[in-house]
Amino acid sequence: MSCRVLIVEDNGPFRQALVAALRARFPTVTIVEAADLADGKRSVCQCSPDLVLLDIGLPDGNGLDLAKYLQEECPSATVVVCTSYDLAEYREGARRHGAKHFLNKADLDWDAVGDLVAAEMARAEDAGAGVPAN
């Protein structure tokens, strides 16, 4: 089973850097890109992602609204907030809206992002094999 990653990020160069890093390490992962909230919602419906890398500040709304939407429409997806807004209230809001991880773009550990994808790939494989997820 292939892992599906949705990247919702309005900063084109940063989004492309994420895509390039993930494709280099995980050539079989399906990566879907969205630049705003509306496109992110459409993409959730179309690809049923396993992992969502989500920015908070989007041009047409707050990324946390998409995290809440994901809880309702795709509850098995792992949400990772990846933002420049490294504030306690955003961390708390992300957690309340179902995000499992919160990453600060300013000091992003690219290996940690890769490790999250690797863990999600293993979870997807276990689910496909009928093995209960942890």
C-alpha positions as CSV (number, residue, x, y, z in Angstrom):
1,M,0.0,0.0,0.0
2,S,1.4,3.4,-1.0
3,C,1.4,6.3,1.5
4,R,-0.5,9.4,0.4
5,V,0.9,12.7,1.6
6,L,-1.0,16.0,1.2
7,I,1.1,19.2,1.5
8,V,-1.1,22.3,2.1
9,E,1.3,25.3,1.9
10,D,0.9,28.6,0.2
11,N,4.7,29.4,0.1
12,G,5.6,27.9,-3.3
13,P,9.4,27.6,-2.8
14,F,8.9,26.0,0.7
15,R,6.2,23.6,-0.7
16,Q,8.5,22.6,-3.6
17,A,11.4,22.0,-1.1
18,L,9.2,19.7,0.9
19,V,8.1,17.9,-2.2
20,A,11.7,17.5,-3.4
21,A,12.9,16.2,-0.1
22,L,10.1,13.7,0.2
23,R,10.5,12.5,-3.4
24,A,14.2,12.0,-2.9
25,R,13.8,9.9,0.2
26,F,10.5,8.2,-0.7
27,P,10.1,7.8,-4.5
28,T,7.0,5.6,-4.2
29,V,5.0,8.0,-2.0
30,T,2.1,9.8,-3.6
31,I,2.4,13.5,-3.0
32,V,-0.5,15.9,-3.6
33,E,0.0,19.7,-3.3
34,A,-2.5,22.4,-2.4
35,A,-1.7,26.1,-2.1
36,D,-4.8,27.2,-0.1
37,L,-7.6,26.0,2.2
38,A,-10.1,25.4,-0.6
39,D,-7.7,23.4,-2.7
40,G,-6.7,21.5,0.5
41,K,-10.3,20.5,1.2
42,R,-10.8,19.4,-2.4
43,S,-7.6,17.4,-2.2
44,V,-8.7,15.6,1.0
45,C,-11.8,14.4,-0.8
46,Q,-9.9,13.3,-3.8
47,C,-6.9,11.5,-2.3
48,S,-7.8,10.5,1.3
49,P,-4.4,11.3,2.6
50,D,-2.5,9.3,5.2
51,L,-0.4,12.2,6.2
52,V,-1.1,16.0,5.9
53,L,1.7,18.6,6.2
54,L,-0.3,21.7,7.0
55,D,0.5,25.4,7.2
56,I,-1.6,27.6,9.4
57,G,-1.5,30.9,7.5
58,L,-3.2,30.3,4.2
59,P,-4.4,33.0,1.8
60,D,-8.1,32.0,2.1
61,G,-8.3,31.0,5.8
62,N,-6.7,29.3,8.8
63,G,-5.1,25.9,8.2
64,L,-6.5,24.8,11.6
65,D,-9.9,24.9,10.0
66,L,-8.6,22.2,7.6
67,A,-7.2,20.2,10.5
68,K,-10.7,20.2,12.1
69,Y,-12.2,19.2,8.7
70,L,-9.8,16.4,8.5
71,Q,-10.9,15.1,11.9
72,E,-14.4,14.8,10.5
73,E,-13.8,13.7,6.9
74,C,-10.5,11.7,7.2
75,P,-10.0,10.8,10.8
76,S,-7.2,8.3,10.1
77,A,-5.0,11.0,8.6
78,T,-2.0,12.1,10.6
79,V,-1.9,15.9,10.7
80,V,1.4,17.7,11.0
81,V,1.3,21.5,11.4
82,C,4.3,23.1,9.8
83,T,4.3,26.8,10.3
84,S,6.3,30.0,11.0
85,Y,3.9,30.8,13.8
86,D,5.6,29.0,16.7
87,L,3.4,30.4,19.4
88,A,1.9,28.5,22.4
89,E,-1.7,29.4,21.4
90,Y,-1.1,27.9,17.9
91,R,0.4,24.8,19.3
92,E,-2.6,24.4,21.6
93,G,-5.0,25.1,18.8
94,A,-3.3,22.6,16.5
95,R,-3.5,20.0,19.2
96,R,-7.2,20.8,19.8
97,H,-7.9,20.4,16.1
98,G,-6.3,17.0,15.9
99,A,-2.7,17.7,14.9
100,K,-0.3,15.0,16.1
101,H,2.8,17.1,15.5
102,F,3.8,20.7,15.3
103,L,6.9,21.8,13.4
104,N,8.5,25.2,13.2
105,K,9.6,26.1,9.7
106,A,12.4,28.4,11.0
107,D,14.3,25.4,12.5
108,L,12.8,22.6,10.5
109,D,14.6,19.3,10.9
110,W,14.2,17.7,7.4
111,D,15.2,14.3,8.8
112,A,12.4,14.5,11.3
113,V,9.9,15.2,8.5
114,G,11.2,12.2,6.7
115,D,10.9,10.1,9.8
116,L,7.2,11.1,10.1
117,V,6.6,10.0,6.5
118,A,8.5,6.7,7.2
119,A,6.4,6.0,10.3
120,E,3.2,6.8,8.3
121,M,4.3,4.4,5.5
122,A,4.8,1.7,8.1
123,R,1.4,2.4,9.6
124,A,-0.3,2.3,6.1
125,E,1.4,-1.0,5.4
126,D,0.3,-2.5,8.7
127,A,-3.2,-1.3,8.1
128,G,-3.2,-2.8,4.6
129,A,-2.0,-6.1,6.1
130,G,-4.6,-6.1,8.8
131,V,-2.1,-5.4,11.6
132,P,-3.5,-3.1,14.2
133,A,-1.9,0.3,14.4
134,N,-0.3,1.5,17.6
